[in-house]
Amino acid sequence: MADEEGAAGSSKRDERLQRFRDLRMKRNEARKKNLEAATEEDKVKKMPANFEAKKRRIDWEEAEEEGRKAAAEAGEDYDRAKLLDVGADQAAHWERKKKKKNPDQGFSSYEEAQLRQYQRLTKQMKPDLEAYERSKEKLGTDFYPTVDTLPQQDLDYVSKDGVDRMVADLEKQIEKREKFSRRRAFHDEADINYINERNMRFNQKAERFYGKHCAEIKQNLERGTAV
């Protein structure tokens, strides 16, 4: 009987020790995972802000290069084979994205506005290489003027068509600028219910939003019949 009780007690002790060992192993494993996660998080924080975007770009370029190599070995056109896997909705999305390559996002700075205008003007330019070569042959060394070059009226550095294009573009810019920055016309017969320009704009906004709701009250006050 005593032997059975001792065996039972020893079995329970071994079971507790095994459970204790399992808990210790789980604790060590959790500690190791926490340390790895903290190390990885610290590593990510020290990386540049655009690291993920660069990584995706590099992965895409590597996949693109591997695809082109495989297509070249198979004797296929990679761009054509790639289009076969593109759906109609995805193709339409790419087309819309191409059209919005240089979207007008409003005014942010004068530098951005100047850059957008420069890109727009350069896209519109259609150089006439034949006229360029003719002018270069005609002017000779004067084609590249320096500080010592004297201006001469018979040297046509700019053609008449070029001047006309410049004038037409400047007139278009002036017309567009007037639409965006035109000053509101002043009406002498309009009611003066403001003390300065800021108060005038506030009254105009209030009239625009609440004028139709307060029209009767305003008329009664003007007639002097308000209760």
Secondary structure, DSSP 8 states (H G I E B T S, - for coil): -HHHHHHHHHHHHHHHHHHHHHHHHHHHHHHHHHHHHHHHHHHHHHS-TTHHHHHHHHHHHHHHHHHHHHHHHHT--HHHHHHTT--HHHHHHHHHHHHTSS-------HHHHHHHHHHHHHHH----HHHHHHHHHHHGGGGS--TT----TT--SS-HHHHHHHHHHHHHHHHHHHHHH------TTS----SSHHHHHHHHHHHHHHTTTSHHHHHHHHHT---
